[in-house]
Amino acid sequence: MIESNKRLWQYYQETEFLFTQTLSSQLSFAIITAHNPKGQILTSCQNRLLDRQLLLAIEKFNRPYRAVVGASRDRTHMEKSWAVAIDKLSAAHLGLKFKQNAIYFVDNNQLALVPCLFSQTEHQKELIIGDFSKRVSLVSELPDLDY
């Protein structure tokens, strides 16, 4: 289990993000998903249900948000996510609520990987993984994630 968590942590550091619109590099925001809690792959139906629950929780913050897809570099794994203008602590709590190993936080174009569940089990520390803008791909529409 520990070795698979180390692999997941490494994969999270390589994630790229698909957006349909550019975001200002001056914004601070979190990127959170509800898909595949604890790193366990669920069906598309289960993930859609969790995504709807996450969106309802995000809307309660009454802050701007936007759909985004987090993807592996080769696009073989993608997860619907949300970029939401909330503080890092609130985002980490939301990640915990939806049983996520980690969330991302962007501040001044710096992308950080912030542990949620992993902080309790693997003692992973928050990690700055580089310029957010270098990991963004603009697409005309987000991919349909029926897998």
N, C-alpha and C positions, 0 to 999 in steps of 0.2 A: 504493500500500500504506500509506504513512504517513497519508494522509487517512482511509482506512477504519479504521485503528487509532485515530485521534482520535475518530471517530464511535463506535466501540465503547467507548472510555474514557468518553465522555459517556453512552452508554446504561447502562453499569455504574453510573454515579452516580445513575441514576433507578430502579434496581431496587427492587421491593417483595418482601416475603417472606410466603408462605402457610404457616401453622402450624396444627396441629390442637389444640395446647395452648399456654397462655401460658408464657413463660419469665420467671424472676426478672430484674429489671433490675440485680441485683447480680452476675450471672454474667459471666465472661469466656469467650468462645468464638469459634471460627472458623466461617465458612460456606464450604463447599468443594463444588464440583461436579467431575465427570469428563466431563460432557457437552460435546460440541462443542469438542474441544481446538484451541487456537490460533484460536478463533473460527470454525472451519470447521464448517458444519452437517453432521451425520452422520445416518444413519438411526436410527429408534427402536431397532432391534435392536443396532446398534453402540453406541449410548448406554447401553442396558441392560447390555451386557457390561462397558463401562467403569465403570458405576456399581457393579456387583458387585465389580469389582477394587478400586475405591475403598473400598467398605464393608469388605472384607477388610483393607485397609491401616489403616483407622480402628480396627477391632476390636483390632489389635495394640497400640494405645496403652493399652488397658484403661481408657478414660475414658468418661464418659457421652456419648451422642450421640443425635440425633433427626433424623428425615427432615424436610425442608423443601423448598419449591419457590420458587425465585427467578423473578420474573415481571416483564415490562414492565408499565407502568401500564395499558395497554389489554389486557393478557393475551394478546396475539398471539404472544408468545414466552415460553416457560416452560422451566425446567431443573430437574430433580430435583437436590437438593443435600443436604448433611448439615451440621447444626449440631453441632460437636464441641468438647468442653471441653479444648482443647490450647492451648499457647502460640503466639504469633504466628509465631515463627521456624519451629517444626515445621509449622505450617499452610502457610506460604509454601513450605517444602520439598515438602510434599505437593502443593501447587498446581503446582510445577515438575515433579514426577514425572508428574503427569497432564496436562502441557502446557497449563496454564491461564494465560491472560493476567494474571489477577488473582484474588484471594480477598477475602473480607470478614472483618473482625475486629471483634468487639463487646467493649467494655470500659466498664463503668459506664454503660451505655445509649448510648454513643457508637459510631456505625457508621463504620468506616474501610474504605476501599478500598485494598488492599495489592497493588501490582504484583508479578507473578511473572515471566512471560516479557517483559512490557512493560518491566520495569526494564532488561532487557538490550538492547532494541531502540529504545525510544522515550524513555528517560530519564524516564518518568513517576514521580512521587513519591507516597508514601503520602498519602492525602487523607481527612480527617475530613469525612464528608458528612451529619452530623446525628444526631438522636435516632433510635435503632433502633426504639423503640416506635412511632414515627409511621409506620414503613414496614411494620408487621406487620398482616396480616389473618388473623383466625381463621376457619377453615373446618371443616366437619364431617368432611370427608375430603379428602385431597390429590387433585388432578386426575390422571386417567390421561393420560400424556404420549405416546401413540402418534401421532406426527406424521410 
